[in-house]
Amino acid sequence: MRTMEVVTEARVLKLDLPADALEAGIRTFASGGQWQRAVDMLEAMTAGGQCAQHDTALAVFRALADGQQADRALQLLEVRLAIARLPVSVLG
């Protein structure tokens, strides 16, 4: 199965995936031009208390730029900046 299919199936079944697997799915969706799904997964990951690595976030921003989604990219950047300002103890 391809990464996208595995991640989609895991989400449908509400399975918890390790951060590496989530990030692989996010990057796959982003590189495949599916910025909506990439952003949804990144937001779900963040809401679950996990922080995506730089390369994953960058892939999402590139996908948003390619999709001409400047407003959405700005919203995502604001969220990431807010998270970066939190004390480490809050992040886990």
C-alpha positions as CSV (number, residue, x, y, z in Angstrom):
1,M,0.0,0.0,0.0
2,R,1.1,3.5,-0.7
3,T,1.7,5.9,2.2
4,M,-1.4,7.9,1.3
5,E,-3.6,4.8,1.4
6,V,-2.1,3.6,4.7
7,V,-2.6,7.0,6.4
8,T,-6.1,7.4,5.1
9,E,-7.1,3.9,6.3
10,A,-5.6,4.6,9.7
11,R,-7.5,7.9,10.0
12,V,-10.8,6.1,9.0
13,L,-10.1,3.5,11.7
14,K,-9.1,6.2,14.2
15,L,-5.8,4.5,14.8
16,D,-3.0,6.3,16.6
17,L,0.1,6.5,14.4
18,P,3.6,7.4,15.5
19,A,4.7,10.9,14.7
20,D,7.1,9.7,11.9
21,A,4.2,7.9,10.1
22,L,1.9,11.0,10.5
23,E,4.7,13.2,9.1
24,A,5.3,10.9,6.2
25,G,1.6,11.1,5.4
26,I,1.5,14.8,5.7
27,R,4.5,15.2,3.3
28,T,3.0,12.7,0.9
29,F,-0.3,14.7,0.8
30,A,1.6,18.0,0.4
31,S,3.8,16.8,-2.4
32,G,0.8,15.3,-4.1
33,G,-0.9,18.6,-4.3
34,Q,-3.5,17.7,-1.6
35,W,-2.8,20.7,0.6
36,Q,-6.2,20.4,2.3
37,R,-5.5,16.9,3.6
38,A,-1.9,17.9,4.5
39,V,-3.1,20.8,6.6
40,D,-5.9,18.8,8.2
41,M,-3.4,16.1,9.3
42,L,-0.8,18.7,10.5
43,E,-3.5,20.4,12.6
44,A,-4.7,17.1,14.0
45,M,-1.1,16.2,14.9
46,T,-0.6,19.6,16.6
47,A,-4.0,19.3,18.4
48,G,-2.8,15.9,19.6
49,G,0.2,17.4,21.3
50,Q,2.7,16.5,18.6
51,C,4.9,19.0,16.9
52,A,5.9,18.4,13.2
53,Q,9.5,18.6,12.1
54,H,10.7,21.5,10.0
55,D,10.8,19.6,6.8
56,T,7.1,18.5,7.2
57,A,5.9,22.0,7.9
58,L,8.0,23.3,5.0
59,A,6.3,20.8,2.7
60,V,2.9,22.0,3.8
61,F,3.8,25.6,3.2
62,R,5.1,24.7,-0.3
63,A,1.9,23.0,-1.0
64,L,-0.1,26.0,0.1
65,A,2.0,28.3,-2.0
66,D,1.5,26.0,-5.0
67,G,-2.2,26.0,-4.3
68,Q,-2.2,29.8,-4.1
69,Q,-3.5,29.6,-0.5
70,A,-1.6,32.6,1.0
71,D,-4.3,33.3,3.7
72,R,-4.2,29.7,4.8
73,A,-0.4,29.7,4.9
74,L,-0.5,32.8,7.1
75,Q,-3.0,31.2,9.5
76,L,-0.8,28.1,9.8
77,L,2.3,30.2,10.3
78,E,0.6,32.1,13.1
79,V,-0.3,28.9,14.8
80,R,3.2,27.5,14.5
81,L,4.7,30.8,15.9
82,A,2.3,30.7,18.8
83,I,3.4,27.1,19.6
84,A,7.0,28.1,19.3
85,R,6.5,30.7,22.0
86,L,5.1,28.2,24.5
87,P,7.4,27.1,27.3
88,V,8.8,23.6,26.7
89,S,7.0,22.2,29.7
90,V,3.6,23.0,28.1
91,L,4.6,21.2,24.9
92,G,5.2,18.0,26.7
